[in-house]
């Protein structure tokens, strides 16, 4: 199984952008006596059916020197019994239960990282899938590039089975990845990178104090720390597109508790910028965009006063101009009244974000 490589360009960070990579791996019989080269870490809670599909996608890899570390956040749906059976059949599957007081996927991922034995690490959520050649490609890449801290691959989105939506997460490889994260236009998601375990430990793992945005925080810290990485256009994993009201990705836009905590997260990003690469106009605009994102969702949650408190931070911290601040207040008030936009993704709101440069690519804002 082979594919050719082509270097596209380098960006302003320590990233080389590539379209493909030449590989020389083949299907092999499992050899569980050898130490794993790569650890797949999966946090889970009461998702037994989907979790089994994720486990199967790891088991079907054409590379066999892996371990699948599954960390349970307190399931009561038979996960423990099923994982005991599977790990007895294949010792590469390791089942752990969270015992600490801090709950959530990030706490479980940190447990998995500390307990992992592979030199390389990837994170696979319990409802997502790996392509059969994913691990072979990633291990081969990292072994050939000893200076890399991580590398990323592209994500495909599906509903019931890979390919049914024919949708990719984002195929754009060019641009400033740090700025895209700060503008909340994430160039990759949690399963996309393969990490060198030593680099993750050096970075400080996931911030368990955050209620949400933990993966964005991790990636922003890696970029600000100057980690060396590659980006590839091949799709090698599939993310399930589904609506679950209890998912953190939903709660972070609706729950008052998460929205209140989000202001502190943006303040953390501001501190990291000032301590790291330094503040400039475009980074100020990115932070303003995040505060407006929070403010819009406060309005959607029914609290204009909380929205204005969040938006007021750009003035208090001197991040935005008076014009930006005043026009933002007007837009939030109109949104609260239902005019001229009825939701956070309304046409007028998106146009305004483009005019005010609260996006990395304002020209891509469509009607």
C-alpha positions in Angstrom: 0.0 0.0 0.0 1.7 3.2 -1.2 1.0 6.8 -1.9 3.2 9.7 -3.1 4.1 12.8 -1.2 4.1 16.4 -2.3 5.1 19.5 -0.2 2.8 22.4 -0.8 4.4 25.2 1.3 5.3 26.3 4.9 3.2 28.7 6.9 4.3 31.3 9.5 4.5 28.6 12.3 6.5 25.4 12.5 4.2 23.6 10.1 4.9 22.0 6.7 1.8 21.5 4.6 1.7 18.3 2.6 -0.9 16.8 0.3 0.1 13.1 0.7 2.8 10.9 2.1 4.7 7.9 0.7 4.1 4.8 2.8 5.5 1.4 2.7 3.4 -0.7 5.1 1.4 -3.9 4.6 -1.1 -6.0 6.4 0.4 -8.1 9.1 -0.7 -10.7 11.7 -1.3 -9.4 15.2 1.7 -9.8 17.5 0.5 -8.9 20.9 3.8 -9.9 22.5 5.5 -6.8 21.1 5.2 -3.4 22.9 2.7 -1.0 21.2 4.1 1.7 19.0 0.9 3.8 19.2 -1.8 4.2 21.8 -5.4 5.0 20.8 -7.1 6.7 23.8 -10.9 6.7 24.0 -13.0 8.3 26.8 -16.5 6.9 27.1 -19.7 7.0 29.1 -22.8 5.0 28.3 -22.2 4.6 24.6 -21.7 0.8 24.4 -23.1 0.3 20.9 -21.1 3.1 19.4 -18.1 2.3 21.4 -18.1 -1.3 20.0 -18.0 0.2 16.5 -15.1 2.4 17.4 -13.2 -0.5 18.9 -13.9 -2.6 15.8 -12.4 0.2 13.6 -9.2 -0.1 15.7 -9.2 -3.9 15.6 -9.4 -3.8 11.8 -6.2 -1.8 11.3 -3.6 -3.1 8.9 -1.0 -2.2 11.6 -1.0 -4.4 14.6 1.3 -2.9 17.2 -1.3 -0.7 18.9 -3.0 -0.6 22.2 -6.5 0.8 22.7 -6.8 2.4 26.1 -10.5 3.0 26.9 -11.2 5.1 30.0 -14.7 4.9 31.4 -16.2 8.0 33.0 -18.9 6.0 34.9 -20.9 3.9 32.5 -23.8 1.7 33.7 -24.9 0.3 30.4 -22.8 -2.9 30.4 -19.6 -1.3 29.1 -17.5 -2.9 31.9 -18.7 -6.4 31.1 -18.3 -6.0 27.3 -14.8 -4.6 27.7 -13.8 -7.3 30.1 -14.7 -9.9 27.4 -13.0 -8.0 24.6 -9.8 -7.4 26.6 -9.7 -11.1 27.5 -9.8 -12.0 23.8 -7.3 -9.2 22.8 -4.9 -7.9 25.5 -4.2 -4.9 23.3 -7.5 -3.5 24.5 -7.1 -2.0 27.9 -10.1 -0.9 30.0 -9.6 1.6 32.8 -12.2 3.3 35.0 -11.9 6.9 36.2 -11.4 7.0 39.9 -10.7 10.7 40.5 -13.2 13.4 41.4 -12.9 15.3 38.2 -15.2 13.9 35.5 -15.3 14.4 31.8 -13.6 13.4 28.6 -10.5 15.5 29.2 -9.9 13.9 32.6 -10.3 10.5 31.0 -7.9 11.4 28.2 -5.3 12.5 30.7 -5.6 9.2 32.5 -5.2 7.4 29.2 -2.1 9.5 28.3 -0.4 8.7 31.7 -1.2 5.0 31.4 -0.3 4.7 27.7 2.7 2.7 26.6 3.1 3.7 23.0 5.5 6.3 21.7 2.7 7.9 19.7 -0.8 8.8 20.7 -4.1 9.6 19.0 -7.5 10.4 20.5 -10.6 8.6 19.2 -14.0 9.5 20.6 -16.3 6.6 21.4 -18.7 7.4 18.5 -16.1 7.9 15.8 -14.1 5.6 13.5 -10.6 5.1 12.1 -9.9 4.2 8.5 -8.1 0.8 8.2 -4.8 2.3 7.2 -4.9 5.2 9.8 -2.5 3.8 12.4 0.0 2.5 9.8 0.2 5.8 8.0 0.6 7.8 11.2 3.2 5.6 12.8 5.2 5.5 9.5 5.1 9.3 9.3 6.2 9.9 12.8 9.0 7.4 12.6 10.4 9.1 9.5 10.2 12.6 11.0 11.9 12.4 14.4 11.7 16.2 14.9 7.9 16.3 14.8 5.8 16.9 17.9 2.6 16.0 16.0 1.0 15.7 12.6 -2.6 16.1 11.4 -4.9 14.4 8.9 -8.2 15.3 7.5 -11.6 14.4 8.9 -14.7 13.0 7.0 -18.1 13.3 8.5 -20.8 10.6 8.5 -24.2 9.9 10.0 -24.7 6.2 10.0 -21.8 4.8 8.0 -18.7 6.4 6.5 -19.4 8.0 3.2 -23.1 8.6 3.6 -22.8 12.4 3.9 -19.8 12.9 1.6 -18.7 15.8 3.8 -15.2 16.7 5.0 -14.4 18.8 8.1 -12.2 21.3 6.3 -9.9 20.7 3.3 -8.1 24.1 3.6 -4.4 23.5 4.5 -3.1 27.0 3.9 -3.1 29.9 6.4 -2.2 30.7 10.0 -3.5 27.8 12.0 -3.1 29.6 15.3 -5.3 32.4 14.1 -7.9 30.0 12.8 -8.2 28.4 16.2 -8.5 31.8 17.8 -11.2 32.8 15.4 -13.0 29.5 16.3 -12.6 28.3 12.8 -10.7 25.2 13.8 -8.5 23.7 11.1 -8.6 20.3 12.7 -10.4 18.4 15.5 -9.4 16.1 18.3 -8.9 12.9 16.3 -6.9 14.6 13.5 -3.5 14.7 15.2 -1.0 12.0 16.0 1.1 13.1 18.9 4.5 12.1 20.2 3.7 11.1 23.7 6.8 12.9 25.1 5.6 16.1 23.5 2.1 15.8 25.1 3.7 15.3 28.5 5.9 18.4 27.9 2.8 20.4 26.9 1.0 19.7 30.1 -1.9 17.5 28.9 -5.5 18.7 28.8 -6.6 21.4 31.2 -9.1 19.6 33.4 -10.3 22.9 35.0 -12.0 23.9 31.7 -15.7 23.0 31.2 -15.4 23.0 27.5 -13.0 24.0 24.6 -10.3 21.7 26.2 -9.2 20.4 22.8 -9.0 23.9 21.3 -7.0 25.0 24.3 -4.6 22.1 23.9 -4.0 22.9 20.2 -3.6 26.6 20.9 -1.0 25.9 23.6 0.9 23.5 21.2 1.0 26.2 18.5 2.0 28.9 20.9 4.7 26.6 22.3 6.2 26.4 18.8 5.6 22.6 18.4 6.8 21.3 15.0 4.1 19.6 13.0 2.9 18.5 9.5 -0.5 18.7 7.9 -1.8 16.2 5.4 -4.9 16.2 3.2 -5.6 12.5 3.3 -8.8 11.5 5.2 -8.0 8.7 7.6 -10.8 9.0 10.2 -14.5 9.5 10.3 -16.5 11.6 12.8 -20.2 10.9 13.5 -22.5 13.8 12.9 -25.3 13.6 15.5 -27.2 15.9 17.8 -27.0 15.0 21.5 -28.2 17.7 23.9 -25.9 16.4 26.6 -22.7 16.6 24.5 -20.2 19.2 25.7 -20.1 20.7 22.1 -23.8 21.5 22.5 -23.7 22.5 26.1 -20.9 25.0 25.5 -23.3 27.0 23.4 -26.4 26.7 25.5 -25.6 26.0 29.2 -25.3 29.2 31.3 -22.6 27.4 33.3 -20.6 26.7 30.2 -21.1 30.2 28.8 -20.0 31.8 32.0 -16.9 29.7 32.1 -16.2 30.5 28.4 -15.3 34.1 29.3 -12.5 32.8 31.6 -11.3 30.6 28.8 -11.0 33.6 26.4 -9.1 35.4 29.2 -6.7 32.5 29.4 -6.2 32.7 25.6 -5.4 36.4 26.0 -2.9 35.7 28.7 -1.2 33.0 26.6 -0.9 35.4 23.7 0.6 38.1 25.8 3.0 35.7 27.4 3.9 34.0 24.1 3.8 35.5 20.6 2.5 38.9 21.7 -0.6 40.8 21.0 -1.3 42.5 17.7 -4.4 43.9 15.9 -5.5 40.6 14.3 -5.2 38.7 17.6 -7.2 41.4 19.3 -9.9 40.9 16.6 -9.9 37.2 17.2 -10.4 37.6 20.9 -13.2 40.1 20.2 -14.8 37.5 17.9 -14.7 35.0 20.7 -16.4 37.4 23.2 -19.0 38.2 20.6 -19.6 34.5 20.0 -20.3 34.1 23.7 -22.5 37.2 23.8 -24.6 35.9 20.9 -25.2 32.6 22.7 -26.2 34.4 25.8 -28.8 36.3 23.8 -30.0 32.9 22.3 -30.2 31.6 25.9 -32.5 34.5 26.8 -30.1 36.9 28.7 -29.2 40.1 26.9 -27.7 41.5 30.2 -25.3 38.6 30.4 -24.5 39.1 26.7 -23.6 42.7 27.2 -21.5 41.8 30.2 -19.4 39.5 28.0 -19.2 41.9 25.2 -18.2 44.7 27.6 -14.9 42.9 28.2 -13.5 44.0 24.8 -13.8 47.6 26.0 -12.6 47.0 29.5 -9.5 45.1 28.2 -9.0 47.6 25.3 -9.2 44.9 22.7 -11.6 46.7 20.3 -12.5 50.1 19.0 -15.5 52.2 20.1 -17.1 51.6 16.7 -16.8 47.8 17.0 -18.1 47.9 20.6 -21.0 50.2 19.9 -22.1 48.3 16.7 -21.8 45.0 18.5 -24.2 46.3 21.2 -26.7 47.3 18.6 -26.5 43.9 16.9 -27.0 42.1 20.1 -30.0 44.2 21.0 -31.5 43.6 17.6 -30.9 39.9 17.9 -32.6 39.9 21.3 -35.6 41.5 19.6 -35.5 39.0 16.7 -34.5 41.6 14.1 -32.8 41.6 11.7 -31.5 38.1 12.6 -33.3 35.4 14.6 -30.3 33.3 15.5 -26.6 33.4 16.0 -25.9 32.4 12.4 -28.1 35.0 10.8 -27.2 36.6 7.5 -26.8 40.1 8.9 -24.7 39.0 11.8 -22.3 37.1 9.5 -22.1 40.1 7.2 -21.2 42.3 10.2 -18.5 39.9 11.4 -17.0 40.1 7.9 -17.1 43.9 7.8 -15.5 44.1 11.3 -12.9 41.5 10.5 -14.1 39.1 13.2 -13.3 36.2 10.7 -10.1 35.0 9.2 -11.7 34.9 5.7 -14.5 37.6 5.7 -14.8 37.3 1.9 -16.1 33.8 2.4 -19.2 35.0 4.2 -22.1 34.1 2.0 -25.7 35.2 1.8 
